[in-house]
Amino acid sequence: MIRPPALAPGARVALVAAAGPLPEGAVDRAVERVRAWGWDAVVGDHARARTGFLAGSDSARVGDLNRALCDPTVDGIWLLRGGYGTMRILDDVDWAALAERPRVVIGYSDNTALHLGMQRIDVVSFHGPHPATVELTEFSAECLRRAVTRPEAAGLLPFPSGSAGRAETLAPGIAEGPLVGGNLALLASTVGTEWAVDARGAILFVEEVSEPAYRLDRMLTQLLLSGVLDGVAGIAVGAISESPDADRPDLPSAAEVVRERLAPLGVPIAIGFPFGHVDDNWTLPIGVAARLDADAGTLEVLEPAVS
């Protein structure tokens, strides 16, 4: 994997809306956050646009992204929010420009689609919180800054204070491999396309929000039936948050669904890591070697993510 250069003080960071539209004031909040961290913000021309459930037309959104990718003065790209729409522009992204000059790309949720594209060109990317988030906790901020500014292995990733301090073991064992994955709905939606995740020999990480148990089951089953989980080394499950049937004792929990569907793979699995749609959110470097200890409920990053 090719590691992008670390973001240094004064780095120019492009703010791009590749998916859903942003509410009033969100872009300004993102600009203030970038500047507070010692970087210069470069706002996409259509960052404040809205076309139905999208942040502007497909051509406008991918145009902003490609201008950032082709701008030799831009050091990083921070996707403003998720929602929906990133899949629609994958075929028109200037992947050659990114491969020729790799740079830090940060985002999660719907922007999993861009991470899948970057996996295809062997460039490390970063599954982390968006800059327009109303409240970015210091835990999340420190995890992100450490990942993109320090050319050193992050090591054993910390859990937020007040938590259990470990993930729940669903299937025992220890696995090593590159981190791949992201939002479960996006991983399932790209099955059968050239953008599908390659999890062979990898630690697959997944997260999801606002999905009932039966839809989690359906998406996991789709991954199983497609064969993309064949050869996976281990599975780290983050937040499965805001489930609409979380208070239904007659229905299986997210952990029960994951265990029932994935434990037959015979690989280490743990659930409850702090990444995804939660306040305290790890930044995970995609493509970088990691160690999942499902027995201890820990995840360790073994290599630097930036150069």
C-alpha positions in Angstrom: 0.0 0.0 0.0 1.1 3.5 -0.8 1.0 5.8 2.2 0.2 9.5 1.6 2.3 12.2 3.2 1.4 13.3 6.7 -0.6 16.5 7.1 1.7 19.1 8.5 0.9 22.5 10.0 -0.3 24.8 7.2 -1.5 21.8 5.1 -4.3 22.7 2.6 -7.3 20.5 3.2 -10.1 20.4 0.7 -13.7 20.1 2.1 -15.8 18.2 -0.4 -19.5 17.2 -0.2 -19.5 13.9 -2.3 -22.8 12.6 -0.9 -25.7 14.2 0.9 -26.5 17.9 1.4 -25.4 19.8 4.5 -27.6 21.8 6.9 -27.2 25.6 7.3 -23.9 26.5 9.0 -22.3 23.0 8.7 -19.7 24.0 6.1 -18.7 27.1 8.2 -18.3 24.8 11.2 -16.0 22.5 9.2 -13.9 25.4 8.0 -13.5 26.7 11.6 -12.5 23.2 12.8 -9.9 22.8 10.0 -8.4 26.2 10.8 -8.3 25.5 14.5 -6.2 22.5 13.8 -3.6 24.6 12.0 -4.6 23.7 8.4 -6.0 25.8 5.6 -9.5 25.0 4.4 -10.3 24.9 0.7 -14.1 24.7 0.3 -15.5 22.9 -2.7 -17.5 25.1 -5.1 -20.6 23.1 -4.6 -20.2 22.2 -0.9 -23.4 24.2 0.0 -25.5 22.9 -2.9 -28.6 20.8 -2.7 -30.3 18.7 -5.3 -33.0 16.6 -3.5 -31.1 14.1 -1.3 -27.8 15.0 -2.9 -25.3 17.8 -2.3 -25.7 19.0 -5.9 -25.7 17.1 -9.2 -23.4 14.2 -9.8 -21.2 16.3 -12.1 -20.9 19.1 -9.5 -20.0 16.7 -6.7 -17.4 14.7 -8.6 -16.1 18.0 -10.2 -15.3 19.3 -6.7 -13.6 16.1 -5.8 -11.6 15.9 -9.0 -10.5 19.5 -8.8 -9.1 18.7 -5.3 -7.4 15.6 -6.6 -5.8 17.5 -9.5 -4.7 20.5 -7.4 -1.0 20.2 -6.6 -1.4 22.5 -3.6 -4.1 20.4 -1.9 -2.6 18.1 0.7 -5.7 16.3 2.0 -9.4 15.8 1.3 -11.9 15.7 4.2 -15.4 14.6 3.1 -18.0 16.8 4.7 -20.7 14.3 5.5 -22.2 10.9 4.5 -25.8 10.3 3.7 -26.1 8.9 0.2 -24.7 9.5 -3.3 -21.0 8.7 -3.3 -21.6 5.4 -5.3 -23.1 7.5 -8.1 -19.8 9.2 -8.9 -17.3 6.3 -8.6 -16.9 5.8 -12.3 -16.1 9.5 -12.8 -13.5 10.0 -10.1 -10.0 10.8 -11.4 -8.4 7.8 -9.8 -5.3 8.2 -11.9 -4.7 11.7 -10.3 -4.9 10.2 -6.9 -2.7 7.3 -7.7 -0.1 9.7 -9.2 -0.1 11.9 -6.1 -1.6 10.2 -3.1 -2.9 12.3 -0.3 -4.9 11.9 2.9 -8.6 11.2 2.3 -10.9 11.1 5.4 -14.5 10.1 5.7 -16.9 7.3 6.6 -20.5 6.1 6.3 -21.5 6.7 2.6 -17.9 7.6 1.8 -17.0 4.0 2.3 -17.5 3.9 -1.5 -14.4 6.1 -2.0 -12.4 3.9 0.4 -13.3 0.9 -1.7 -12.0 2.8 -4.8 -8.8 3.7 -3.1 -8.2 0.0 -2.1 -8.2 -0.8 -5.8 -5.3 1.6 -6.4 -3.4 0.6 -3.3 -3.5 3.9 -1.6 -4.1 4.1 2.2 -7.3 6.0 3.2 -8.9 7.0 6.5 -12.2 5.9 7.9 -12.9 8.7 10.3 -15.3 11.4 11.5 -16.5 14.2 9.2 -15.5 17.8 9.8 -19.0 19.2 9.9 -20.0 17.0 12.9 -21.6 19.2 15.5 -19.7 17.8 18.4 -16.4 16.2 17.6 -15.1 14.8 20.9 -11.5 15.2 22.0 -11.2 11.4 21.8 -12.3 11.4 18.2 -10.2 14.4 17.3 -7.0 13.0 18.9 -7.5 9.6 17.1 -7.8 11.4 13.8 -4.9 13.8 14.3 -2.6 11.0 15.4 -3.5 8.9 12.3 -3.0 11.6 9.7 -0.1 13.6 11.2 2.3 11.1 12.7 4.3 8.7 10.5 4.4 6.0 13.1 2.3 2.9 14.0 -0.7 3.9 16.2 -0.3 0.6 18.2 -3.0 -0.6 20.5 -6.0 1.6 19.9 -7.5 3.1 23.1 -11.1 2.9 24.2 -12.9 6.0 25.5 -13.0 6.5 29.2 -16.2 5.2 30.8 -16.5 2.3 28.3 -15.9 -1.3 29.0 -12.4 -0.9 27.7 -12.7 -3.8 25.3 -14.9 -5.3 22.6 -17.1 -8.3 23.1 -15.8 -11.6 21.9 -18.1 -13.3 19.4 -15.6 -15.9 18.0 -12.2 -16.4 19.7 -8.8 -16.1 18.2 -6.1 -13.6 16.9 -5.8 -12.5 13.3 -3.4 -10.2 11.4 -3.9 -8.5 8.1 -4.7 -5.2 6.4 -7.7 -3.3 7.6 -10.5 -3.1 5.0 -14.2 -2.3 5.2 -16.5 0.4 6.4 -20.3 0.9 6.4 -22.1 -2.4 6.0 -24.8 -1.1 3.7 -22.1 0.2 1.2 -20.2 -3.1 1.4 -23.3 -5.0 0.6 -24.4 -2.5 -2.1 -21.1 -2.8 -4.0 -21.3 -6.6 -4.2 -21.3 -7.7 -7.8 -19.5 -4.5 -9.0 -15.8 -3.8 -9.6 -15.8 -1.8 -6.4 -16.6 -4.7 -4.1 -14.4 -5.1 -1.1 -11.5 -7.5 -1.3 -11.3 -9.1 2.2 -9.0 -12.0 1.4 -6.4 -12.2 4.2 -7.7 -9.0 5.7 -9.3 -7.8 8.9 -12.7 -6.7 7.8 -14.3 -3.9 9.9 -17.9 -3.0 9.6 -20.3 -0.5 11.2 -24.0 0.5 10.7 -26.7 2.8 11.9 -30.5 2.8 12.1 -30.9 -0.7 10.7 -33.2 -3.3 12.3 -32.0 -6.8 13.0 -33.5 -8.4 9.9 -31.7 -5.9 7.6 -28.4 -6.5 9.3 -29.0 -10.2 8.7 -29.9 -9.6 5.1 -26.7 -7.5 4.4 -24.5 -10.0 6.2 -26.1 -12.9 4.3 -25.5 -11.0 1.0 -21.8 -10.7 1.8 -21.7 -14.4 2.6 -23.5 -15.6 -0.5 -21.4 -13.3 -2.7 -18.2 -14.9 -1.6 -16.5 -11.7 -0.6 -15.9 -13.0 2.9 -14.1 -16.1 1.6 -10.6 -16.0 3.0 -11.2 -13.2 5.5 -8.7 -13.3 8.4 -10.9 -11.7 11.1 -13.8 -9.4 11.6 -14.0 -6.3 13.8 -17.5 -4.9 14.3 -17.9 -1.3 15.5 -21.0 0.6 16.5 -24.3 -0.9 15.3 -26.1 2.2 16.6 -29.7 3.6 16.8 -31.4 0.3 15.9 -35.2 0.9 15.6 -35.9 -2.4 17.3 -33.2 -2.2 20.1 -35.9 -2.4 22.7 -37.6 -5.5 21.3 -36.7 -8.4 23.6 -38.4 -10.8 21.1 -35.8 -9.9 18.4 -32.1 -10.8 18.3 -29.5 -8.2 19.2 -27.0 -7.0 16.7 -24.3 -9.1 18.4 -26.6 -12.1 18.1 -27.2 -11.5 14.4 -23.5 -11.1 13.7 -22.6 -14.2 15.7 -25.2 -16.4 14.1 -24.3 -15.3 10.6 -20.5 -15.0 10.7 -19.2 -17.3 13.5 -19.4 -20.3 11.1 -16.6 -18.6 9.1 -14.3 -19.9 11.8 -12.3 -16.6 12.2 -11.9 -14.3 15.1 -14.8 -11.8 15.6 -15.4 -9.1 18.1 -18.1 -6.5 18.4 -18.3 -3.1 20.1 -15.2 -1.2 18.9 -15.5 2.6 19.0 -15.9 3.4 15.4 -18.9 4.3 13.2 -21.9 6.5 14.0 -21.0 7.2 17.6 -19.6 10.2 19.4 -16.2 8.6 20.3 -15.0 7.5 16.9 -11.7 5.9 16.0 -10.0 6.8 12.7 -8.9 3.6 11.0 -6.3 3.5 8.3 -7.5 1.3 5.5 -4.9 -0.9 3.9 -2.6 -0.8 6.9 -1.6 -4.0 8.8 -3.4 -4.6 12.0 -3.9 -7.3 14.7 -7.3 -8.2 15.9 -7.3 -10.0 19.3 -10.9 -11.2 19.6 -10.1 -12.9 22.9 -8.9 -9.7 24.5 -11.3 -7.5 22.5 -8.6 -5.2 21.1 -7.4 -3.9 17.8 -3.7 -2.9 17.2 -2.4 -0.9 14.2 1.0 -2.4 13.3 2.3 0.1 10.6 2.4 3.8 10.0 -0.5 5.1 7.9 1.3 8.2 6.5 4.8 8.8 5.3 
